[in-house]
Amino acid sequence: MTKMIYPGQTIGIIGGGQLGRMMALAAKESGFKIAVLEPTMDSPCGQVADIRIVANYDDETALEELAEVSDVITFEFENIDYEGLKRLTQVAYVPQGPELVRITQDRIIEKRTLVDAGVKVAPYIEAMTYNELVANIHDVGFPCVVKTARGGYDGKGQQIVKTASDMAKAESLFAHSTCVAEAFIPFVKEISVIVQRNSVGESYCLPVGENIHVNHILHETIVPARVTEGTLAKAEQAAMQIANAIDLVGTLAVEMFVLEDGDILINELAPRPHNSGHYSIEACNISQFHQHIRAICGWPLRKPQLWQSSVMVNVLGQHVMPLSNELAKYPEWSVHFYGKAEAKENRKMGHVTIMTTNIEKTLQEVEASTIWTK
């Protein structure tokens, strides 16, 4: 079913975090109203929404209320109740559907989906129990990475296993869910492609970003990624291939490893706007959030264009005060804060985007500021 959602109508968002907030702000520019379902009252998205439904994501009554007030419903994160979302699609217009969430909530299903789509992933095995992992670990060898099939983000829910004697370190992961074990493939860079597609199959990729992590949390995204044209082409082709295979509507972030020879392996998927796409707010002619709203509302998509090379830097709780103290020194920086009340350590509080003609010089400027090293 394809519907056109018009300015003045209401977009419902499941999830009230910063991604929902930035979706809402993009939607409001076109005159849409926003309803948000979120357990906390003063959420980042709730602060800018027209209607706030304060309840758990799996609250049937709350989901029904969201359906009643919304002309279209989207979500800002994947860890929502699949069965509840499935029921919601029967009474409300949810163009992304529930299957996208089912696929990305479970690494086993996700891996199978990627293989079926014909893209490359690292060799892996599925293990229902720790004993099954031990029995079959030779199929991937050492070193490898054991990950819980469900849950886990920013490095949580996984364990690097370097040798057979390290195997016991992974046993506790099975208390949470079944697991996958992936062969550890040496890679030179991590990149991500954000592909967006509407209900009639029109699709575009944002410029490819190169991601730098610190303590398993995204620190910087550099755009364009410092890889060859051949690698960029492979990355976009793979993202499009996955989007078409799953009949994507909305946004899919595809995280990838770049190998020494320039080839790519798909690491994981996120069925929503992504931290690595925040640069697009300033640096592109269409941000990931504006394009997402277009996709779910049945509007034609815009072909993304990068205005200028850019560096996006995450602002975690420990960076808020140093950044605030140094703002006057950096007029070229675009500073975003998400409206979160408490600046906890390693909590994503905002980001900075710096458009530049010299990426290396800008990376040195970020480092020299000491905001992210204090």
Disulfide bonds with the S-S distance in Angstrom:
none
